[in-house]
C-alpha cells in the first residue's frame, strides 16, 4: 500500500499498530502498539531519543533491555565502542541505570563511581570579552592546561562569580587549544546565555559527568555518579546503577533500614551514616559483613 497523507486527526476504535511482515513466511509481528485506551507499548520496551540540534543537546530514555533499536541495552555487559549517548537512562525492572565511560583504570563490580575532578586551570576563568544575553559562543581565558578537541562536549560551563553568576549551560563543542599560543578559547554551548557577561565574570568547566569515571576515592574529589554492576574494563562503556537494589562493597557495620553513605576510608565502598557525613547512597536492604557486599536500595538519580 502506498503512503497516505491525511489532513486532520486519524481515528480508530481499536487502536493502532505498526507491524513487520516476514518476507519468507508472511508471518506478521506487532511492533509499536497504541491500544484503544491510548497506552503505547512494544514487546521489547521503548526508546525515546532526542538527537542533538541547534538549541538543545541529545537525550535518551530506554525502557527494557530490548528497548533500543540500536542494540541491546544490557546493564550486565560492556563494550570497547560507545553504543549509546553518555548519560542515557535505562529503566529495567526496579532499577535505573546511566550509560557511562570508565576512565583509564578498571573498576570491579559493586563499587561506587565518581566523576572526573574539575581541572583547576579550567575553573575561575574570566570571560575574554563581554557576552550579550542570547549568545551560545563564550570565549574564556584558560590557565596553563591545554584543552583537547571536544574535551568538554556534553559537559557544562557555569558562571561561578560576578556578572551572570549562577547560570549553567550545556557544552556543545570546544576546539583543541594550546594555552601557550593564546589563553583564549571559545566554548560553544547548546543553550543561550540568559544574563549578559562582562570581563569580570568568572566561569568554570566540567566534563560530561558520565565520562572518565573512577572508583570513588576515600578522599572525595567529586560527586557520586552510580555504581558498577559488573567488572568494567578501563576505557570501556557500560551501565552504572543509580537507583534500586545493588550489591555494594561493605565498610564497617551496616544496619538494615538505616542509611548507607559513601565510605571515607575505603575507595568504592559504602559505610554506616554514623561513620561520616559524606554523600548518602541509599538505604540498607540486607547486611553482609565488613569487606563483603551488602544490598543497598540506591537513590542517586
C-alpha positions, 0 to 999 in steps of 0.5 A: 500500500502506498503512503497516505497523507491525511489532513486532520486527526486519524481515528480508530476504535481499536487502536493502532499498530505498526507491524513487520511482515516476514518476507519468507513466511508472511508471518506478521509481528506487532511492533509499536502498539497504541491500544484503544485506551491510548497506552503505547507499548512494544514487546521489547520496551521503548526508546525515546531519543532526542538527537542533538540540534541547534538549541538543545543537546541529545537525550535518551530514555530506554525502557527494557533491555530490548528497548533500543533499536540500536542494540541491546541495552544490557546493564550486565555487559560492556563494550570497547565502542560507545553504543549509546549517548553518555548519560542515557537512562535505562529503566529495567525492572526496579532499577535505573541505570546511566550509560557511562565511560570508565576512565583509564583504570578498571573498576570491579563490580559493586563499587561506587563511581565518581566523576572526573575532578574539575581541572583547576586551570579550567575553573575561575576563568574570566570571560575574554570579552563581554557576552550579550544575553542570547549568545551560545559562543563564550570565549574564556581565558584558560590557565596553563592546561591545554584543552583537547578537541571536544574535551568538554562536549556534553559537559557544562560551563557555569558562571561561578562569580560576578556578572551572570553568576549562577547560570549553567549551560550545556557544552556543545563543542570546544576546539583543541587549544594550546594555552601557550599560543593564546589563553583564549578559547571559545566554548560553544554551548547548546543553550543561550546565555540568559544574563549578559557577561562582562570581563569580570565574570568568572566561569568554570568547566566540567566534563560530561559527568558520565565520562572518565569515571573512577572508583570513588576515592576515600578522599572525595574529589567529586560527586557520586555518579552510580555504581558498577554492576559488573567488572568494567574494563578501563576505557570501556562503556557500560551501565552504572546503577543509580537507583534500586537494589545493588550489591555494594562493597561493605565498610564497617557495620551496616544496619538494615533500614538505616542509611548507607553513605559513601565510605571515607576510608575505603575507595568504592565502598559504602559505610554506616551514616554514623561513620561520616557525613559524606554523600548518602547512597541509599538505604540498607536492604540486607547486611553482609559483613565488613569487606563483603557486599551488602544490598543497598536500595540506591537513590542517586538519580 
